[in-house]
């Protein structure tokens, strides 16, 4: 979709659809979806901007949480072997790694998203909740050349 020639309204609609899908997509689909959002989100800053909506949804990603890689969702068979240790955990871990890579590349090319993330984190009240994804998002921002 990112390579199609779309009007600003159509890009806004597609971005909103992608944001809605972000909460429900399977782990293997997150890297492609986050990459699309990072590369094709309309520019802008301030409350109510599409960039702010994208950052707020990115902060809800399962990065750094115990459920991100299937941890804690262990099922044992009769022999006591962990049934989730195989491909499900490996797929979830690979998806998390690819998602972090796509975020790092996105922040490297989008200083507006970097500043929006920093503003969003700064505006979190002192007694507010910082999701685990904040650490990974900040680390991804730190790798951007314009933040060194």
PyMOL commands that set and color helices and strands:
alter all, ss='L'
color gray80, all
select helices_A, chain A and resi 8-22+27-40+50-58+87-109+111-122+133-142+145-147
alter helices_A, ss='H'
color red, helices_A
deselect
rebuild
show_as cartoon
